[in-house]
Amino acid sequence: MLFPSKVKMVEVGPRDGLQNEEKIIDTKIKIEFINRLSATGLSVIEATSFVSPKWIPQLADHEEVYKKITKKTNVAYPVLVPNLKGFENALACGVKEIAVFTTPSETFSQRNTNMTAAESMRIIADILQAANANQIHVRGYISCVLGCPYEGDISTQAVADMAETLVRLGCYEISLGDTIGVGTPGKTDRLLKTVMEKIPREKIAVHFHDTYGQALTNIYVALSNGIHVIDSAVAGLGGCPYAKGASGNVASEDVLYMLNGLGIETGVDLNELISVGRFIAKQVGKPVQSKVSNAK
């Protein structure tokens, strides 16, 4: 197996984790949450999304959050942007890195963004052109790579072609998202091998939700394929409104425990991460969705 010696953990709790919470979390809590994450050794923390408050009220305070977090020089704080207006607002706040998102599922694209996949890609192309002109790093997310709540199975070739286009447009990394958590090890392996025919494994990240308890196993498969970037959220924050029983993102604590057990370096402190997960779970008012945290 081609296990990497080092893995970059991308913490998505402050954005992908919190955006699904109905209870509006106080801005000061979000800032403290990110600052605590910064002290764990994580090198990438997705801070927020510069999206219209009409669509995601939870992240309406994105400007204040980004401006007031204590930014460490060795930590990246990317933000998600849905369109050029979001990009311009992020740029005005001094953002250094952004993320864009799309999906090969036409139905999911229409339901999630009110546009076709082709329209989404055109908007992303405009954002990337502006980002490249301003020396802003861009990460690409592809949603529903292993299944869609409306269309069922998704073509691995369609995912690979979309990943190739995003890299050609200027994305430095592509995060493959199992948005509704239906992926299995076999499907994950086939997808990764197909995508790696189009883009280098060094540009691939994986992003699993744990709806059917397959996330860690799927990550193990990704590691065996040499993938060295993993998205996760402390306390298993998040979820998908389109998947019955979805339990959110795979918990960062559980991912780190497995990586430690495999002797893979991350630079992240497990006890500190557990502490942050318990902190934010208490603020959200939900139990920690991490087996490691609950066992300790």
C-alpha positions as CSV (number, residue, x, y, z in Angstrom):
1,M,0.0,0.0,0.0
2,L,1.1,3.5,-0.8
3,F,0.4,5.2,2.5
4,P,1.6,8.8,2.8
5,S,4.1,9.6,5.5
6,K,2.3,12.8,6.3
7,V,-1.3,14.0,5.9
8,K,-2.7,17.4,5.8
9,M,-5.9,17.6,7.8
10,V,-8.4,20.3,6.6
11,E,-10.7,21.3,9.4
12,V,-14.1,22.3,7.9
13,G,-16.1,22.6,11.2
14,P,-16.4,26.4,11.3
15,R,-17.9,26.5,7.8
16,D,-19.3,23.1,6.6
17,G,-20.0,22.0,10.2
18,L,-21.8,25.1,11.5
19,Q,-23.7,26.1,8.4
20,N,-26.3,23.3,8.9
21,E,-27.0,24.2,12.5
22,E,-30.4,25.9,13.0
23,K,-29.4,27.5,16.3
24,I,-27.5,30.7,15.5
25,I,-24.1,30.6,17.2
26,D,-22.8,33.8,18.7
27,T,-20.0,35.5,16.6
28,K,-17.7,35.5,19.6
29,I,-18.1,31.8,20.0
30,K,-17.2,31.2,16.4
31,I,-14.1,33.3,16.7
32,E,-13.1,31.5,19.9
33,F,-13.8,28.2,18.2
34,I,-11.4,29.0,15.3
35,N,-8.8,30.4,17.6
36,R,-8.9,27.2,19.7
37,L,-8.5,25.1,16.5
38,S,-5.5,27.2,15.6
39,A,-3.8,26.1,18.7
40,T,-4.2,22.3,17.9
41,G,-1.5,22.2,15.2
42,L,-3.9,22.2,12.3
43,S,-2.5,23.9,9.2
44,V,-5.8,24.6,7.4
45,I,-9.0,25.8,9.0
46,E,-11.9,26.7,6.7
47,A,-13.2,29.8,8.5
48,T,-16.6,30.7,7.0
49,S,-18.4,31.3,3.7
50,F,-18.9,34.7,2.1
51,V,-22.5,33.8,1.1
52,S,-25.7,35.8,1.2
53,P,-27.3,35.7,4.7
54,K,-30.5,35.0,2.9
55,W,-29.2,31.5,1.9
56,I,-27.2,30.7,5.1
57,P,-28.2,32.9,8.1
58,Q,-25.7,31.0,10.3
59,L,-22.8,32.5,8.4
60,A,-24.2,36.1,8.0
61,D,-21.3,37.3,10.3
62,H,-18.6,36.1,7.9
63,E,-16.8,39.4,7.6
64,E,-16.6,40.0,11.3
65,V,-15.5,36.4,12.0
66,Y,-12.7,36.5,9.4
67,K,-11.5,39.9,10.5
68,K,-11.4,39.1,14.2
69,I,-9.9,35.6,14.3
70,T,-6.3,35.5,15.4
71,K,-4.5,34.4,12.3
72,K,-1.3,32.3,12.8
73,T,1.3,32.7,10.1
74,N,1.6,28.9,9.7
75,V,-2.2,28.3,9.3
76,A,-4.3,28.9,6.2
77,Y,-7.9,30.2,6.7
78,P,-9.7,29.7,3.4
79,V,-13.3,30.8,3.0
80,L,-16.0,29.5,0.6
81,V,-17.3,31.9,-2.1
82,P,-20.4,31.1,-4.2
83,N,-20.0,33.9,-6.8
84,L,-18.0,36.9,-7.9
85,K,-19.7,39.1,-5.4
86,G,-18.7,36.8,-2.6
87,F,-15.1,36.8,-3.9
88,E,-15.0,40.6,-4.1
89,N,-16.2,40.8,-0.5
90,A,-13.7,38.2,0.7
91,L,-10.9,40.0,-1.2
92,A,-11.9,43.3,0.5
93,C,-11.5,41.5,3.9
94,G,-8.0,40.4,3.1
95,V,-8.7,36.8,2.5
96,K,-5.7,34.9,1.1
97,E,-7.4,31.7,0.0
98,I,-10.8,30.7,-1.2
99,A,-12.8,27.6,-2.1
100,V,-15.4,27.2,-4.9
101,F,-17.9,24.4,-5.3
102,T,-19.8,22.5,-8.0
103,T,-21.3,19.1,-8.7
104,P,-21.8,16.8,-11.7
105,S,-25.3,16.2,-10.5
106,E,-27.7,18.4,-12.5
107,T,-30.5,18.0,-10.0
108,F,-28.4,18.7,-7.0
109,S,-26.9,21.7,-8.6
110,Q,-30.4,23.1,-9.4
111,R,-31.7,22.4,-5.9
112,N,-28.6,23.7,-4.1
113,T,-27.6,26.7,-6.3
114,N,-30.6,27.3,-8.7
115,M,-28.3,26.8,-11.7
116,T,-27.1,24.1,-14.0
117,A,-23.7,22.4,-13.6
118,A,-22.5,24.2,-16.7
119,E,-23.6,27.6,-15.3
120,S,-21.9,26.8,-12.1
121,M,-18.6,26.1,-13.9
122,R,-18.9,29.4,-15.9
123,I,-19.2,31.3,-12.6
124,I,-16.2,29.3,-11.2
125,A,-14.2,30.2,-14.2
126,D,-14.9,33.9,-13.7
127,I,-13.9,33.6,-10.0
128,L,-10.7,31.8,-10.8
129,Q,-9.8,34.4,-13.4
130,A,-10.2,37.1,-10.7
131,A,-8.5,35.1,-8.1
132,N,-5.5,34.4,-10.3
133,A,-5.2,38.1,-11.1
134,N,-5.0,38.8,-7.3
135,Q,-2.7,35.9,-6.4
136,I,-5.4,34.2,-4.4
137,H,-5.2,30.4,-3.9
138,V,-8.3,28.5,-4.9
139,R,-9.5,25.1,-3.8
140,G,-12.2,23.3,-5.6
141,Y,-15.0,21.2,-4.1
142,I,-17.0,18.7,-6.0
143,S,-20.1,17.5,-4.3
144,C,-22.0,14.2,-4.5
145,V,-19.1,12.4,-6.0
146,L,-20.3,9.0,-4.7
147,G,-24.0,9.4,-4.9
148,C,-26.8,12.0,-5.2
149,P,-30.0,12.1,-3.2
150,Y,-31.9,12.8,-6.4
151,E,-30.0,11.0,-9.2
152,G,-28.5,8.1,-7.3
153,D,-25.2,6.8,-8.6
154,I,-22.9,9.4,-10.2
155,S,-20.5,8.7,-13.1
156,T,-16.9,8.5,-11.9
157,Q,-15.8,9.7,-15.3
158,A,-18.0,12.8,-14.9
159,V,-16.3,13.5,-11.6
160,A,-12.9,13.0,-13.1
161,D,-13.6,15.3,-16.0
162,M,-14.9,18.0,-13.7
163,A,-11.8,17.7,-11.5
164,E,-9.6,18.0,-14.6
165,T,-11.4,21.2,-15.7
166,L,-11.1,22.8,-12.2
167,V,-7.4,22.1,-12.1
168,R,-7.0,23.5,-15.7
169,L,-8.8,26.6,-14.6
170,G,-6.4,27.1,-11.7
171,C,-7.5,25.2,-8.6
172,Y,-4.5,23.9,-6.7
173,E,-6.5,21.1,-5.0
174,I,-9.8,19.3,-5.6
175,S,-11.8,18.0,-2.6
176,L,-14.0,15.1,-3.6
177,G,-17.1,15.2,-1.4
178,D,-19.3,12.3,-0.5
179,T,-22.0,14.8,0.5
180,I,-24.6,12.3,1.7
181,G,-22.3,9.7,3.0
182,V,-23.3,6.8,0.8
183,G,-19.8,5.9,-0.4
184,T,-18.4,2.4,0.2
185,P,-14.7,1.3,0.0
186,G,-15.1,-0.3,-3.4
187,K,-16.8,2.8,-4.9
188,T,-14.2,5.0,-3.3
189,D,-11.4,3.0,-4.7
190,R,-12.9,3.1,-8.2
191,L,-13.6,6.8,-8.1
192,L,-10.0,7.7,-6.9
193,K,-8.4,5.5,-9.6
194,T,-10.6,7.2,-12.3
195,V,-9.8,10.7,-11.0
196,M,-6.1,10.0,-10.8
197,E,-6.1,9.2,-14.5
198,K,-7.0,12.9,-15.0
199,I,-5.2,14.8,-12.2
200,P,-2.2,13.9,-10.0
201,R,-3.0,12.3,-6.6
202,E,-1.1,15.2,-5.0
203,K,-4.0,17.5,-6.0
204,I,-6.7,15.3,-4.6
205,A,-8.4,15.6,-1.2
206,V,-11.3,13.6,0.2
207,H,-14.3,14.8,2.2
208,F,-16.6,12.1,3.7
209,H,-19.8,12.3,5.6
210,D,-20.5,9.4,8.0
211,T,-24.2,8.7,7.3
212,Y,-23.7,4.9,7.0
213,G,-20.5,4.6,9.2
214,Q,-18.3,4.2,6.2
215,A,-16.2,7.4,6.4
216,L,-13.1,6.0,8.2
217,T,-13.0,3.0,6.0
218,N,-13.3,5.1,2.9
219,I,-10.5,7.4,4.2
220,Y,-8.3,4.2,4.7
221,V,-8.9,3.4,1.1
222,A,-7.9,6.9,0.1
223,L,-4.7,6.6,2.1
224,S,-3.9,3.3,0.4
225,N,-4.2,5.2,-2.9
226,G,-1.6,7.7,-1.7
227,I,-4.1,10.6,-0.9
228,H,-2.6,12.8,1.7
229,V,-5.3,15.5,2.3
230,I,-8.4,14.8,4.4
231,D,-11.3,17.1,5.2
232,S,-13.1,16.6,8.6
233,A,-14.9,18.4,11.3
234,V,-14.4,18.3,15.1
235,A,-17.2,16.6,17.0
236,G,-18.6,15.4,13.7
237,L,-20.3,18.7,13.1
238,G,-22.5,19.1,10.1
239,G,-24.9,16.9,8.2
240,C,-26.9,17.0,5.0
241,P,-30.6,18.0,4.9
242,Y,-31.1,15.6,2.0
243,A,-29.9,12.4,3.7
244,K,-32.1,10.8,6.3
245,G,-30.1,10.1,9.4
246,A,-27.0,11.9,8.2
247,S,-24.7,12.3,11.1
248,G,-22.4,15.0,9.6
249,N,-18.8,15.1,8.6
250,V,-16.4,12.4,9.8
251,A,-15.1,13.6,13.2
252,S,-11.6,15.1,13.1
253,E,-10.8,13.4,16.4
254,D,-11.5,9.9,14.9
255,V,-9.5,10.6,11.7
256,L,-6.5,11.8,13.8
257,Y,-6.7,8.7,16.1
258,M,-6.6,6.5,13.0
259,L,-3.7,8.4,11.4
260,N,-1.8,8.3,14.7
261,G,-2.3,4.5,14.8
262,L,-0.9,4.2,11.3
263,G,2.2,6.2,12.2
264,I,1.2,9.0,9.8
265,E,2.4,12.5,10.7
266,T,-0.1,15.3,11.0
267,G,1.3,17.8,13.5
268,V,-2.1,17.9,15.3
269,D,-2.5,17.3,19.0
270,L,-5.3,14.7,19.7
271,N,-6.1,15.9,23.2
272,E,-6.3,19.5,22.2
273,L,-8.6,18.5,19.3
274,I,-10.8,16.6,21.6
275,S,-11.0,19.6,23.9
276,V,-12.1,21.9,21.0
277,G,-14.7,19.4,19.9
278,R,-16.3,19.2,23.3
279,F,-16.2,23.0,23.5
280,I,-18.1,23.6,20.3
281,A,-20.5,20.7,20.8
282,K,-21.6,22.3,24.1
283,Q,-22.1,25.6,22.3
284,V,-24.2,24.0,19.6
285,G,-26.1,22.0,22.2
286,K,-25.5,18.6,20.6
287,P,-23.5,15.6,21.7
288,V,-20.0,15.0,20.3
289,Q,-20.2,12.7,17.3
290,S,-16.7,11.2,17.9
291,K,-16.1,7.7,19.2
292,V,-12.6,8.7,20.3
293,S,-13.8,11.7,22.3
294,N,-16.6,9.8,23.9
295,A,-14.2,6.9,24.9
296,K,-11.7,9.2,26.6
